[in-house]
Amino acid sequence: MALSYKARRRWALVILLIGMPLYIIVAVNVVAMLGRPSILVELLVFVGLGIVWILPFKSIFKGIGQADPDAPPEDDI
């Protein structure tokens, strides 16, 4: 069952406000476990983790910036 537009917007907000800060903490801890890598390795890890976090949520974020497709059309008179 597909989520409605409103549900996807709410889940996107929850993911950005709660999930993303938690993921940032995890990413920083992953880099800290590597010891003190070179700047290039650290950059690659952060870029890789920055891309990986969005893959499971791609369907939730798709189309959120558009107008609500379920809303009735507005009459411009």
C-alpha positions in Angstrom: 0.0 0.0 0.0 1.4 3.3 -1.1 1.6 6.2 1.4 -0.5 9.3 0.8 1.1 12.6 0.0 0.4 13.9 3.5 1.8 10.8 5.1 4.9 11.0 3.0 5.4 14.7 4.0 5.0 13.8 7.7 7.4 10.9 7.4 9.9 13.1 5.6 9.7 15.7 8.3 10.3 13.0 11.0 13.2 11.6 9.1 14.8 15.0 8.7 14.3 16.2 12.3 15.0 13.0 14.2 16.6 10.4 11.9 19.2 12.6 10.2 20.8 14.0 13.4 21.0 10.4 14.7 22.6 9.3 11.5 25.1 12.2 11.7 26.1 10.9 15.2 26.6 7.4 13.8 28.6 8.7 10.9 30.9 10.7 13.1 31.4 7.6 15.4 32.2 5.5 12.3 35.0 7.9 11.3 36.2 8.1 14.9 36.6 4.3 14.9 38.9 4.5 11.9 41.4 6.3 14.1 42.9 9.4 12.5 42.6 8.7 8.7 43.9 11.1 6.1 41.6 13.9 5.1 40.8 12.2 1.7 39.7 9.0 3.4 37.6 10.9 5.9 36.0 12.9 3.1 35.2 9.7 1.1 33.7 8.1 4.2 31.5 11.1 4.9 30.4 11.5 1.2 29.7 7.7 1.0 27.6 7.7 4.2 25.9 10.9 3.1 24.7 9.1 0.0 23.9 5.8 1.6 21.4 7.3 4.2 19.0 8.5 1.6 18.7 5.3 -0.4 16.1 3.6 1.8 14.0 6.8 2.0 14.1 7.7 -1.7 10.4 6.9 -2.2 9.3 9.0 0.7 11.1 12.1 -0.4 10.2 11.8 -4.1 7.7 14.5 -5.1 7.5 16.2 -1.7 8.4 19.6 -3.1 5.5 19.4 -5.6 1.9 20.5 -5.1 -0.4 17.9 -3.5 -1.6 15.7 -6.3 -4.6 14.6 -4.2 -5.9 18.1 -3.6 -8.8 19.4 -5.6 -7.8 21.8 -8.4 -8.0 25.5 -7.7 -10.2 27.6 -9.9 -8.5 30.7 -11.1 -11.3 33.2 -11.8 
